[in-house]
Amino acid sequence: MAGFSSIVYRGGSPRFLGISVARFIDWMPTFAIWGVTLTVGGSFFLEPIPIFRRDVLANIPILGAKYAVMASEESE
């Protein structure tokens, strides 16, 4: 029952696992920056894989044309 008590609202701000909504909102920019950084880093790491180029990078709206040409040259 001790774990459940951290979820129950007891006045003040509601908390989930000891983290209040206000505290979570304060951390949102940091989470967003880490998410974007990991996504871009993962894309650079996976770029040499042909299936990743064809299925993911070729479908990016602005940069996809470059990868679509690269993918078609690899298949020939």
Number of C-alpha atoms within 10 A of each C-alpha: 5 6 8 9 13 15 14 12 11 10 7 7 10 15 19 13 11 11 13 14 13 11 11 12 11 11 11 11 11 10 13 11 11 12 12 11 12 12 12 12 12 11 15 10 10 14 16 10 9 17 13 15 20 18 13 14 21 20 14 13 8 8 11 16 14 13 21 18 12 15 19 11 9 9 7 5
